[in-house]
Amino acid sequence: MSIFSRLFSSKITVDALKKALKNKEFVFYYQPEFNLKTGEILGVEALMRWESNKRGIVPPNEFIPVLEQSGLINDFTEFLLKQTLSDLRKIHDAGFKNTKLAVNLSVVQLKETNIVDKIQDALQSAYINSTFLECEITESKGIDRELLDSDVFKRLQDLNVSISIDDFGTGYSSFDYLRTLNIKKLKIDQDFVQGIFENPKNQTLLSSMIQLGHDLGFPVLAEGIETTEQKNWLEEHGCDMGQGYWFSRPLPLDQLLDFMQKKSKKD
């Protein structure tokens, strides 16, 4: 199928996305990441939503492919970085100075010739130290050898920007990434977490992934925690961090700040 056929079949046009970007219809929600033992909020993950005037809320899996296929993703990357880091500045200014920000960058975005320059510019514009930014790579999407062999990841490392693997365990290249990249965190895919008590194999796999992360020297985060039982099992088996509806749903910035303020008072 040609690129134009895919764009047409998606029913989301490039013009519609350009107008949405101009009209500021793309917004960001933030889901906190917690220390499982202490309950401390260690960071937030930026999750994008398209609040279309005509379509309502459009999930990213519907419009991101169109952005990538059309090349509009290059313009979008700059907006994403500047907006989320500007929001992180507001989080820090509200008193939560140690909070980190995780943004998901696709393979297409990482292949942009000036992606590292865009990241550096956005950090400087928001007066954010690079150690507070974490770039998530979705393991299931597959990073090709060309990208692995490029200097992008070395430049990010030199900039002190962290790299984490998202949806770990769902793809086929996990070990190649761990061997090649300077990974700082593993995020275990929610399918394993939500199936802890449904399939004994999930428990074995989860324990192995947690141990693997620790043996390699970095923390492990479990996604999609929805019950107390899941949270307790993960904590008992040494998982460091958690994220999911049991803690908090993704929140717009104002609600996130309110949530963090209330939690800090309780703690």
Phi, psi and chi 1 to 4 in degrees:
 res  aa     phi    psi   chi1   chi2   chi3   chi4
   1 MET       -  133.7 -177.4 -177.1  -66.6      -
   2 SER   -72.8  164.1   71.8      -      -      -
   3 ILE   -60.9  -37.2 -169.8  171.0      -      -
   4 PHE   -71.4  -33.3  -64.0  103.1      -      -
   5 SER   -66.4  -40.2  -62.2      -      -      -
   6 ARG   -65.3  -41.4  -71.1 -163.4  -61.3  -90.3
   7 LEU   -63.7  -41.1  -68.3  176.4      -      -
   8 PHE   -67.4  -42.3 -179.9   76.6      -      -
   9 SER   -68.7  -23.4   62.8      -      -      -
  10 SER   -73.1  -19.3   71.9      -      -      -
  11 LYS    67.0    9.8  -62.8 -178.2 -178.9  179.5
  12 ILE  -115.3  117.6  -64.8  176.2      -      -
  13 THR   -92.6  158.6   66.6      -      -      -
  14 VAL   -63.4  -39.2  174.9      -      -      -
  15 ASP   -60.9  -39.8  -75.7  -18.2      -      -
  16 ALA   -63.7  -38.8      -      -      -      -
  17 LEU   -70.7  -37.5  -69.2  172.5      -      -
  18 LYS   -62.4  -43.2  -73.5 -178.8  177.7  178.8
  19 LYS   -65.7  -39.1  -70.3  179.0 -179.2  177.4
  20 ALA   -63.7  -40.0      -      -      -      -
  21 LEU   -66.7  -41.7 -170.5   57.2      -      -
  22 LYS   -65.2  -38.7 -178.9  179.4  179.5 -179.4
  23 ASN   -86.5    4.4  -63.9  -26.4      -      -
  24 LYS    59.7   44.1  -60.9 -177.8  179.2  179.2
  25 GLU   -85.7  -12.8  -66.0  179.1    9.7      -
  26 PHE   -87.0  126.4  -69.0  104.6      -      -
  27 VAL  -128.4  163.6  -62.1      -      -      -
  28 PHE  -120.3  134.3  -67.3   94.7      -      -
  29 TYR  -108.9  155.4  -76.0   57.2      -      -
  30 TYR  -128.8  126.0  -63.1   92.7      -      -
  31 GLN  -108.6  121.8 -170.9  167.5   29.8      -
  32 PRO   -67.5  152.3  -19.7   32.4      -      -
  33 GLU  -115.3  128.7  -60.6  175.5  -15.5      -
  34 PHE  -114.0  147.3  -66.3   79.5      -      -
  35 ASN   -73.0  121.6 -178.8  -49.4      -      -
  36 LEU   -65.8  -31.2  -75.4 -178.8      -      -
  37 LYS   -81.2  -44.4  -72.2 -174.5  177.1 -179.7
  38 THR   -97.2  -19.3   67.1      -      -      -
  39 GLY    79.8    4.9      -      -      -      -
  40 GLU   -70.5  140.6  177.5 -172.0    4.0      -
  41 ILE   -80.8  118.5  -64.6  176.4      -      -
  42 LEU   -97.2  -27.5  -59.3  176.8      -      -
  43 GLY  -168.6  178.7      -      -      -      -
  44 VAL  -135.3  144.1  -65.5      -      -      -
  45 GLU  -102.6  130.1  178.3 -175.0    2.9      -
  46 ALA   -81.6  126.7      -      -      -      -
  47 LEU  -123.7  124.4  -59.3  168.5      -      -
  48 MET   -90.4  143.5 -174.3  167.5   46.4      -
  49 ARG  -134.5  144.7  -59.9  -71.8 -174.6  -92.1
  50 TRP  -105.5  107.1  177.8   13.8      -      -
  51 GLU   -94.0   81.7  -64.5 -176.3   -9.8      -
  52 SER   -75.4  137.2  171.4      -      -      -
  53 ASN   -65.5  -26.4  -65.6  -32.0      -      -
  54 LYS  -102.4  -33.5  -65.6 -177.8  178.1 -180.0
  55 ARG  -102.5  -11.7  -58.4  168.7 -176.9  -92.5
  56 GLY    83.1 -152.4      -      -      -      -
  57 ILE   -81.8  121.3  -62.9  179.0      -      -
  58 VAL  -106.9  123.6 -177.0      -      -      -
  59 PRO   -70.1  152.0   23.9  -32.3      -      -
  60 PRO   -61.9  -28.8   15.9  -28.0      -      -
  61 ASN   -66.8  -12.6   64.4  -55.7      -      -
  62 GLU   -92.7  -35.0  -69.0 -173.4   19.4      -
  63 PHE  -104.9  -21.9   64.0   84.4      -      -
  64 ILE   -60.9  -44.7  -70.0  -66.6      -      -
  65 PRO   -58.2  -35.8  -26.4   36.2      -      -
  66 VAL   -68.7  -40.4 -176.2      -      -      -
  67 LEU   -59.4  -43.2  -73.6  170.5      -      -
  68 GLU   -70.1  -44.9  -68.1 -178.5  -19.0      -
  69 GLN   -67.4  -30.1  -66.3  159.6    7.5      -
  70 SER   -88.8  -14.9   66.0      -      -      -
  71 GLY    89.2   -4.9      -      -      -      -
  72 LEU   -68.4  -16.9 -170.7   58.7      -      -
  73 ILE   -59.1  -27.8 -167.6   71.2      -      -
  74 ASN   -63.6  -41.9  -64.8  -28.0      -      -
  75 ASP   -70.1  -33.1  -63.8  -31.4      -      -
  76 PHE   -70.9  -33.6 -166.3   82.1      -      -
  77 THR   -57.7  -44.4  -58.2      -      -      -
  78 GLU   -62.1  -42.5 -174.1  173.3   -4.8      -
  79 PHE   -61.7  -45.8  160.7   73.3      -      -
  80 LEU   -58.2  -49.1  178.0  151.6      -      -
  81 LEU   -66.1  -45.4  -69.5  167.3      -      -
  82 LYS   -67.3  -39.4  -72.6 -169.5  174.0 -179.1
  83 GLN   -69.7  -46.8 -177.1   61.2   59.3      -
  84 THR   -68.6  -37.5   56.2      -      -      -
  85 LEU   -73.5  -30.9  -75.0  167.2      -      -
  86 SER   -63.8  -39.9  174.2      -      -      -
  87 ASP   -66.4  -37.3  -72.8  -13.3      -      -
  88 LEU   -63.8  -36.6 -178.6   61.9      -      -
  89 ARG   -59.5  -40.9  166.8   46.3   54.6 -157.1
  90 LYS   -66.2  -36.2  -66.4  175.5 -177.3  176.4
  91 ILE   -64.8  -45.2  -66.9  171.2      -      -
  92 HIS   -63.9  -42.4  -76.0 -172.9      -      -
  93 ASP   -66.7  -22.4  -71.2  -14.7      -      -
  94 ALA   -79.8   -1.6      -      -      -      -
  95 GLY   112.5   -4.5      -      -      -      -
  96 PHE  -101.4   68.5  -52.9  101.1      -      -
  97 LYS   -74.2  -14.7  -60.4 -175.7 -177.2  -59.2
  98 ASN   -99.8    4.2  -66.0  -38.0      -      -
  99 THR   -72.0  133.3  -56.3      -      -      -
 100 LYS  -100.2  158.8  -66.5 -173.2  175.7 -177.6
 101 LEU  -118.7  130.6  169.5   71.3      -      -
 102 ALA  -110.9  126.3      -      -      -      -
 103 VAL  -122.8  140.3  -63.7      -      -      -
 104 ASN   -90.8  122.8 -165.2  -66.8      -      -
 105 LEU  -113.5  129.5  -65.3  179.9      -      -
 106 SER   -79.7  168.5   70.7      -      -      -
 107 VAL   -58.9  -40.8  171.4      -      -      -
 108 VAL   -60.6  -43.6  175.3      -      -      -
 109 GLN   -65.6  -40.9  -71.5  169.9  -62.9      -
 110 LEU   -67.2  -20.5  -72.4  167.5      -      -
 111 LYS   -86.7   -5.7  -75.6 -174.6  175.4 -179.6
 112 GLU   -60.2  135.0  -66.8 -179.8   30.3      -
 113 THR   -62.1  -28.7   55.2      -      -      -
 114 ASN  -114.8   27.7   58.9  -14.9      -      -
 115 ILE   -61.7  -41.1 -179.5   62.2      -      -
 116 VAL   -68.2  -37.1  178.6      -      -      -
 117 ASP   -63.6  -39.2  -66.1  -28.8      -      -
 118 LYS   -63.2  -42.0  -73.9 -177.5  177.7 -179.8
 119 ILE   -63.6  -44.9  -69.5  172.1      -      -
 120 GLN   -64.6  -41.9 -168.1  165.3   14.9      -
 121 ASP   -63.3  -42.5  -71.5  -14.3      -      -
 122 ALA   -66.7  -38.2      -      -      -      -
 123 LEU   -62.8  -44.6  -74.9  164.8      -      -
 124 GLN   -67.2  -38.7  -69.0  175.1  -11.5      -
 125 SER   -63.8  -34.6  -65.1      -      -      -
 126 ALA   -94.4   -0.5      -      -      -      -
 127 TYR    56.1   47.5  -60.7   98.4      -      -
 128 ILE  -111.7  131.1  -64.1  -68.0      -      -
 129 ASN   -67.9  137.0 -172.0  -65.5      -      -
 130 SER   -60.9  -23.1   58.4      -      -      -
 131 THR   -67.5  -13.1   57.2      -      -      -
 132 PHE   -91.9    0.2  -70.5  104.4      -      -
 133 LEU  -107.4  134.0  177.6   61.3      -      -
 134 GLU  -126.2  125.1  175.8 -177.1  -50.6      -
 135 CYS   -97.1  119.3  -66.9      -      -      -
 136 GLU   -92.9  133.4  -68.6 -173.2   -3.5      -
 137 ILE  -112.5  123.2  -55.2  167.7      -      -
 138 THR   -76.6  114.6  -57.9      -      -      -
 139 GLU   -63.7  -32.2 -167.1  -91.5  -23.3      -
 140 SER   -72.0  -15.9   59.4      -      -      -
 141 LYS   -79.4  -24.3  -60.5  -60.8 -178.0 -177.8
 142 GLY    82.6  109.7      -      -      -      -
 143 ILE   -93.8  126.0  -59.9  176.7      -      -
 144 ASP   -80.2  166.8   56.6   34.7      -      -
 145 ARG   -62.4  -33.2  176.2   50.7   56.5 -175.7
 146 GLU   -58.4  -43.5  176.4 -171.7   -5.0      -
 147 LEU   -71.6  -41.1 -177.0   57.0      -      -
 148 LEU   -61.1  -34.3  -76.8  175.2      -      -
 149 ASP   -86.0   -6.6  -69.5  -20.7      -      -
 150 SER   -76.5  176.6   70.9      -      -      -
 151 ASP   -94.9    7.8   66.2  -12.4      -      -
 152 VAL   -59.3  -48.9  169.6      -      -      -
 153 PHE   -70.3  -33.6  -64.2  110.0      -      -
 154 LYS   -66.3  -41.0 -177.5 -177.7 -176.7  -55.3
 155 ARG   -65.5  -38.3  -69.5 -176.2   64.1 -163.4
 156 LEU   -65.3  -40.7  -71.2  174.8      -      -
 157 GLN   -62.6  -43.3 -179.4 -179.4  -13.0      -
 158 ASP   -63.7  -28.7  -68.5  -17.8      -      -
 159 LEU   -81.7   -7.4 -167.0   59.1      -      -
 160 ASN    69.7   27.4  -70.9  -39.4      -      -
 161 VAL   -89.5  130.7  170.9      -      -      -
 162 SER   -77.6  151.3  -61.4      -      -      -
 163 ILE  -119.1  130.7  -58.8  -68.9      -      -
 164 SER  -128.1  155.4   66.4      -      -      -
 165 ILE  -100.9  118.6  -61.2  -63.2      -      -
 166 ASP   -93.0  154.1 -165.6   16.4      -      -
 167 ASP    54.7   39.3  -63.6  -16.7      -      -
 168 PHE   -60.5  136.0 -175.9   74.8      -      -
 169 GLY   101.5   -7.0      -      -      -      -
 170 THR   -97.6  -13.9   58.1      -      -      -
 171 GLY  -110.5 -170.4      -      -      -      -
 172 TYR  -112.6    0.0   58.1   84.9      -      -
 173 SER  -111.4   12.7  -56.4      -      -      -
 174 SER   -52.4  -48.7  -57.7      -      -      -
 175 PHE   -71.2  -30.1  -67.2  104.9      -      -
 176 ASP   -65.1  -40.7 -164.0   21.7      -      -
 177 TYR   -62.9  -44.9  -61.9  166.6      -      -
 178 LEU   -64.3  -33.7  -63.2  179.6      -      -
 179 ARG   -76.8  -34.5  178.3  175.2   61.0   86.0
 180 THR   -94.0  -41.3  -53.3      -      -      -
 181 LEU   -96.2  157.3  -56.6  178.9      -      -
 182 ASN   -89.0   74.9 -175.2   33.7      -      -
 183 ILE   -73.9  142.0  -57.2  -60.1      -      -
 184 LYS  -111.4  -15.2  -63.7  -62.4 -176.4 -178.1
 185 LYS  -162.3  144.2 -175.6  169.6   70.6 -177.7
 186 LEU  -107.6  136.4  -71.3 -173.8      -      -
 187 LYS  -115.9  109.8  -62.4 -173.7   71.0  172.8
 188 ILE   -75.2  132.3  -61.5  175.3      -      -
 189 ASP   -59.7  143.6 -174.0   73.7      -      -
 190 GLN   -63.7  -24.0   62.9  180.0   -5.9      -
 191 ASP   -61.0  -36.0  -74.2  -11.4      -      -
 192 PHE   -69.1  -41.4  -66.5   99.5      -      -
 193 VAL   -65.8  -47.0  174.1      -      -      -
 194 GLN   -74.2  -11.1  -66.3  173.3    0.7      -
 195 GLY  -107.2   17.6      -      -      -      -
 196 ILE   -52.5  -47.3  -70.6  178.1      -      -
 197 PHE   -99.7    5.1  -55.6  111.9      -      -
 198 GLU   -98.0  -29.1  -62.6  175.4    4.0      -
 199 ASN  -138.9  114.4 -174.3  -15.1      -      -
 200 PRO   -56.0  -28.2  -23.8   33.9      -      -
 201 LYS   -64.1  -31.4  -68.4 -178.3  179.3  179.3
 202 ASN   -62.9  -37.4  -80.5  -11.4      -      -
 203 GLN   -64.7  -41.9  -63.1 -175.1   11.5      -
 204 THR   -64.2  -43.6  -58.7      -      -      -
 205 LEU   -65.3  -43.1  -71.3  168.7      -      -
 206 LEU   -61.0  -47.4  -83.9  167.5      -      -
 207 SER   -59.5  -39.7  -63.3      -      -      -
 208 SER   -68.0  -40.9  -60.9      -      -      -
 209 MET   -67.4  -39.2  -74.3 -172.5  -83.1      -
 210 ILE   -62.5  -45.9  -67.0  167.8      -      -
 211 GLN   -65.6  -38.3 -172.3   60.3   51.0      -
 212 LEU   -60.8  -46.7  174.5   63.9      -      -
 213 GLY   -58.7  -44.4      -      -      -      -
 214 HIS   -66.5  -39.5  -68.9  168.2      -      -
 215 ASP   -63.9  -30.7  -72.9  -14.9      -      -
 216 LEU   -87.8   -5.5  -68.9  172.9      -      -
 217 GLY    93.1   21.0      -      -      -      -
 218 PHE  -136.3  158.0   40.8   72.5      -      -
 219 PRO   -72.7  161.1   27.0  -34.6      -      -
 220 VAL  -123.7  132.5  178.1      -      -      -
 221 LEU  -114.8  135.7 -179.4  147.8      -      -
 222 ALA  -101.9  127.2      -      -      -      -
 223 GLU   -92.0  156.6  -60.2  176.6  -60.5      -
 224 GLY    73.6   28.4      -      -      -      -
 225 ILE   -72.7  124.5  -61.0  174.0      -      -
 226 GLU  -124.0  -13.4  -64.5 -176.3   -9.8      -
 227 THR  -132.1  159.1   68.9      -      -      -
 228 THR   -62.7  -37.2  -58.4      -      -      -
 229 GLU   -63.6  -42.4  -69.6   75.6   17.9      -
 230 GLN   -63.5  -45.7  -68.0  168.9   -7.2      -
 231 LYS   -61.2  -45.4 -174.5  -98.7 -176.0 -173.3
 232 ASN   -64.8  -41.3  -70.6  -17.8      -      -
 233 TRP   -62.2  -45.7 -171.2   96.1      -      -
 234 LEU   -63.6  -42.1  -71.2  160.5      -      -
 235 GLU   -63.7  -43.2 -176.5  179.2   -9.2      -
 236 GLU   -63.6  -28.1  -70.2  168.3    4.1      -
 237 HIS   -99.6   17.2  -73.0   78.1      -      -
 238 GLY    88.3    7.8      -      -      -      -
 239 CYS   -66.6  136.6 -170.5      -      -      -
 240 ASP   -83.4  -42.1  -53.4  -75.5      -      -
 241 MET  -133.6  158.0  -56.9  170.3   64.7      -
 242 GLY  -143.6  158.1      -      -      -      -
 243 GLN  -152.9  140.8 -177.6 -179.0   29.0      -
 244 GLY   154.3  178.7      -      -      -      -
 245 TYR   -64.7  -23.1  -74.8    3.4      -      -
 246 TRP   -61.2  -33.4 -171.0   84.9      -      -
 247 PHE   -91.1  -55.0  -59.8   99.1      -      -
 248 SER  -170.0  142.4  170.6      -      -      -
 249 ARG   -75.7  163.7  -68.2  175.9  176.2  -90.0
 250 PRO   -60.1  137.2  -23.6   34.7      -      -
 251 LEU  -128.3  144.0  -59.0  167.8      -      -
 252 PRO   -64.9  161.6   21.1  -30.3      -      -
 253 LEU   -55.0  -45.0 -179.3   63.4      -      -
 254 ASP   -63.4  -40.6   57.7  -17.9      -      -
 255 GLN   -71.0  -33.7  -67.2 -177.9   28.5      -
 256 LEU   -62.4  -46.6  172.1   71.7      -      -
 257 LEU   -62.0  -39.7  -69.6  172.4      -      -
 258 ASP   -63.2  -44.1 -175.4   56.1      -      -
 259 PHE   -60.5  -45.0  175.1   83.2      -      -
 260 MET   -67.7  -36.9  -64.9  175.8   76.0      -
 261 GLN   -64.3  -45.6  -66.8  -76.3    5.4      -
 262 LYS   -64.8  -39.1  -70.6  178.9  179.5  177.7
 263 LYS   -68.2  -39.0 -171.8  176.4 -174.0  -48.1
 264 SER   -64.7  -32.6   65.6      -      -      -
 265 LYS   -70.3  -37.0  -68.7  178.4 -179.5  178.6
 266 LYS   -68.5  -39.9  -72.0 -178.8 -178.8  179.9
 267 ASP   -72.1      -  -64.4  -17.9      -      -
